[in-house]
Amino acid sequence: EYWVGQLRGTVRFHDAVQTLKDEGVGLCLEVGPDAVLTGMIRDGQDDGAMTAVPLLRARHAETAVLGAGLAQAHVHGAHVDLTAFYPGAAPTDLPTYAFRHRRYWLTSGRRADGRAAGPDAARHPLLDTVVELAGRGETVLSGRISAEDHPWLTDHTIDGTVILPAAVFLELGAAAAARTGAGRVEQLTLESPLPLPAHQTVRLQIIVQAADQDGTRAFSVHAGPADRDTGDTAWIRCASGSLAPTGTRPEPDTFEPLRTWPPQHATEIPLEGVYDRLAGLGYKYGSPFRGLRGLWRSGEELYAEVQLSSELHGEAQQFAVHPVLLDAALQPLAVAAAETLESGDLLWLPFDWHGATFWNRDGLTALRVRLTLAGGDDVSVAVADQHGSPVAEARTLTLRRMPRERFTAQFAAEDSALHAVEWESVELGVVGGGVSEELVFVSGGVS
């Protein structure tokens, strides 16, 4: 009788949560086998006044989830007995002085503050400054990018060349939209791939035009060598597009399949050796980009679970979605098209984005992805967090098929020089140690 009543009656979970909020409850802990109720609490409130923390999650290590849950509860005001969590540990007082830091290595000059010259800080890991042109309604964002500042860039190689990932261009578009008050990246076309030479820095410049009558703003992304003595001919336009004034709301039907995980009525695709297969097709991913954790297929839909490498967690908060994580979200397209790519010796590369909107900027490190093949080379992209809540969406992503020989040929000129300057290490003789040394003095052109 009890269970029949439970099944037939109304749960009224939302009413229960609302009652807790009215009673002043600001923190809920979900003690159960998964985080289902946590997601419902987060989705059921607009003001975010109540924090929900799961202590267990399916398919995740119990100790890691429990530790993270206790820490999150602690920072939100809950009393956590840490002495019980760490038996035998003795508490100690923190020092009363400020922590002193002493650096032993030179820091990158890219971190210099450019506001003394007039521009404002862009507050983005890939951009340094932003300038609003007076009387013109235009905005220019600039920055420098190199493997020294972002070592993960060297782990994205297409057919032997280190290429700036397409996800970085979308991130730059999202940064330009956020800085200029736009709602979404309405369109972004990749015009020229941007190779990243070893040990060199590349300058970036995003030019956002003034808004037209309906509020749309055209923009373009340019790249050039870091040497400031080069002229305008050194700049290359890598991408262009437009920013829409308002964003879109997530469609429930688009993200509903991402709430139940693993996806229902979908066939799992084995991932054993997947990155070795992709390397044979021309996509060579280093360790940071190997974030694909699960892949399923249902008809014309691909579902994927991706995670950000642990060494990049600290910088995830700085991006709309970390480009490494977003790149991993698109990797299933190459995996699914492996047979076509092998038979035609083709590369399948992102080319054109339409209707890209970002809603969640909480520094996520794990995502659920839904890729819907819309016919031809068009794909719709839906990205959710690990609870199924909407994070980002691209209405259409168009991919371009390019022969590998043609793609590689455009970078061959960079490596075709007959002469190059290289440093060779020379062992020095020990003075006074019995090793003879020849000293040559040069004066007045006579040695």
ChimeraX attribute file (.defattr): number of C-alpha atoms within 10 A of each C-alpha:
attribute: neighborCount
match mode: 1-to-1
recipient: residues
	/A:1	6
	/A:2	6
	/A:3	8
	/A:4	8
	/A:5	9
	/A:6	10
	/A:7	10
	/A:8	8
	/A:9	9
	/A:10	8
	/A:11	10
	/A:12	9
	/A:13	13
	/A:14	13
	/A:15	10
	/A:16	11
	/A:17	18
	/A:18	17
	/A:19	12
	/A:20	15
	/A:21	14
	/A:22	10
	/A:23	9
	/A:24	11
	/A:25	14
	/A:26	16
	/A:27	16
	/A:28	18
	/A:29	16
	/A:30	17
	/A:31	14
	/A:32	13
	/A:33	13
	/A:34	16
	/A:35	20
	/A:36	17
	/A:37	19
	/A:38	20
	/A:39	17
	/A:40	16
	/A:41	19
	/A:42	18
	/A:43	13
	/A:44	14
	/A:45	13
	/A:46	8
	/A:47	7
	/A:48	12
	/A:49	13
	/A:50	19
	/A:51	16
	/A:52	22
	/A:53	26
	/A:54	24
	/A:55	23
	/A:56	22
	/A:57	18
	/A:58	13
	/A:59	8
	/A:60	10
	/A:61	10
	/A:62	14
	/A:63	11
	/A:64	12
	/A:65	17
	/A:66	16
	/A:67	14
	/A:68	16
	/A:69	18
	/A:70	21
	/A:71	15
	/A:72	16
	/A:73	21
	/A:74	14
	/A:75	10
	/A:76	13
	/A:77	10
	/A:78	14
	/A:79	10
	/A:80	13
	/A:81	10
	/A:82	13
	/A:83	11
	/A:84	9
	/A:85	11
	/A:86	9
	/A:87	8
	/A:88	8
	/A:89	10
	/A:90	7
	/A:91	8
	/A:92	6
	/A:93	5
	/A:94	7
	/A:95	7
	/A:96	6
	/A:97	6
	/A:98	7
	/A:99	6
	/A:100	5
	/A:101	6
	/A:102	5
	/A:103	6
	/A:104	6
	/A:105	6
	/A:106	6
	/A:107	10
	/A:108	9
	/A:109	7
	/A:110	15
	/A:111	10
	/A:112	10
	/A:113	13
	/A:114	14
	/A:115	13
	/A:116	8
	/A:117	7
	/A:118	10
	/A:119	17
	/A:120	16
	/A:121	16
	/A:122	19
	/A:123	13
	/A:124	14
	/A:125	14
	/A:126	22
	/A:127	21
	/A:128	23
	/A:129	20
	/A:130	24
	/A:131	16
	/A:132	15
	/A:133	11
	/A:134	8
	/A:135	6
	/A:136	9
	/A:137	12
	/A:138	18
	/A:139	19
	/A:140	19
	/A:141	24
	/A:142	21
	/A:143	20
	/A:144	20
	/A:145	22
	/A:146	21
	/A:147	17
	/A:148	15
	/A:149	16
	/A:150	12
	/A:151	10
	/A:152	17
	/A:153	23
	/A:154	20
	/A:155	19
	/A:156	23
	/A:157	20
	/A:158	22
	/A:159	18
	/A:160	13
	/A:161	20
	/A:162	18
	/A:163	18
	/A:164	19
	/A:165	21
	/A:166	20
	/A:167	20
	/A:168	19
	/A:169	19
	/A:170	23
	/A:171	20
	/A:172	23
	/A:173	28
	/A:174	23
	/A:175	23
	/A:176	25
	/A:177	23
	/A:178	16
	/A:179	15
	/A:180	16
	/A:181	13
	/A:182	22
	/A:183	20
	/A:184	25
	/A:185	32
	/A:186	25
	/A:187	23
	/A:188	25
	/A:189	21
	/A:190	21
	/A:191	14
	/A:192	12
	/A:193	18
	/A:194	21
	/A:195	16
	/A:196	20
	/A:197	15
	/A:198	11
	/A:199	8
	/A:200	13
	/A:201	19
	/A:202	18
	/A:203	19
	/A:204	24
	/A:205	21
	/A:206	24
	/A:207	19
	/A:208	25
	/A:209	18
	/A:210	16
	/A:211	17
	/A:212	9
	/A:213	7
	/A:214	8
	/A:215	13
	/A:216	19
	/A:217	23
	/A:218	20
	/A:219	24
	/A:220	20
	/A:221	24
	/A:222	19
	/A:223	21
	/A:224	22
	/A:225	16
	/A:226	16
	/A:227	12
	/A:228	8
	/A:229	8
	/A:230	11
	/A:231	9
	/A:232	8
	/A:233	7
	/A:234	12
	/A:235	15
	/A:236	17
	/A:237	18
	/A:238	18
	/A:239	24
	/A:240	21
	/A:241	20
	/A:242	24
	/A:243	30
	/A:244	23
	/A:245	18
	/A:246	15
	/A:247	17
	/A:248	14
	/A:249	11
	/A:250	17
	/A:251	11
	/A:252	10
	/A:253	8
	/A:254	16
	/A:255	21
	/A:256	13
	/A:257	16
	/A:258	26
	/A:259	18
	/A:260	12
	/A:261	14
	/A:262	17
	/A:263	20
	/A:264	11
	/A:265	10
	/A:266	15
	/A:267	14
	/A:268	16
	/A:269	16
	/A:270	10
	/A:271	13
	/A:272	8
	/A:273	8
	/A:274	13
	/A:275	20
	/A:276	12
	/A:277	15
	/A:278	17
	/A:279	16
	/A:280	12
	/A:281	22
	/A:282	19
	/A:283	21
	/A:284	22
	/A:285	19
	/A:286	15
	/A:287	12
	/A:288	21
	/A:289	24
	/A:290	21
	/A:291	21
	/A:292	22
	/A:293	12
	/A:294	17
	/A:295	22
	/A:296	20
	/A:297	19
	/A:298	14
	/A:299	10
	/A:300	11
	/A:301	15
	/A:302	23
	/A:303	27
	/A:304	26
	/A:305	24
	/A:306	25
	/A:307	24
	/A:308	23
	/A:309	16
	/A:310	9
	/A:311	9
	/A:312	16
	/A:313	14
	/A:314	10
	/A:315	12
	/A:316	19
	/A:317	15
	/A:318	15
	/A:319	20
	/A:320	24
	/A:321	27
	/A:322	22
	/A:323	22
	/A:324	24
	/A:325	25
	/A:326	26
	/A:327	21
	/A:328	24
	/A:329	26
	/A:330	20
	/A:331	19
	/A:332	24
	/A:333	18
	/A:334	17
	/A:335	18
	/A:336	14
	/A:337	12
	/A:338	18
	/A:339	12
	/A:340	13
	/A:341	21
	/A:342	12
	/A:343	8
	/A:344	12
	/A:345	15
	/A:346	20
	/A:347	26
	/A:348	22
	/A:349	18
	/A:350	20
	/A:351	19
	/A:352	20
	/A:353	24
	/A:354	20
	/A:355	20
	/A:356	26
	/A:357	25
	/A:358	23
	/A:359	18
	/A:360	15
	/A:361	15
	/A:362	13
	/A:363	16
	/A:364	21
	/A:365	21
	/A:366	18
	/A:367	26
	/A:368	27
	/A:369	30
	/A:370	26
	/A:371	22
	/A:372	20
	/A:373	18
	/A:374	14
	/A:375	8
	/A:376	8
	/A:377	15
	/A:378	18
	/A:379	22
	/A:380	20
	/A:381	22
	/A:382	25
	/A:383	27
	/A:384	24
	/A:385	19
	/A:386	22
	/A:387	21
	/A:388	21
	/A:389	23
	/A:390	26
	/A:391	24
	/A:392	21
	/A:393	25
	/A:394	21
	/A:395	16
	/A:396	20
	/A:397	24
	/A:398	19
	/A:399	18
	/A:400	15
	/A:401	16
	/A:402	15
	/A:403	14
	/A:404	18
	/A:405	12
	/A:406	11
	/A:407	16
	/A:408	14
	/A:409	10
	/A:410	10
	/A:411	14
	/A:412	11
	/A:413	9
	/A:414	10
	/A:415	8
	/A:416	8
	/A:417	8
	/A:418	5
	/A:419	6
	/A:420	6
	/A:421	5
	/A:422	6
	/A:423	5
	/A:424	6
	/A:425	6
	/A:426	6
	/A:427	6
	/A:428	8
	/A:429	11
	/A:430	10
	/A:431	9
	/A:432	8
	/A:433	7
	/A:434	8
	/A:435	9
	/A:436	10
	/A:437	11
	/A:438	5
	/A:439	6
	/A:440	7
	/A:441	7
	/A:442	8
	/A:443	7
	/A:444	5
	/A:445	5
	/A:446	6
	/A:447	7
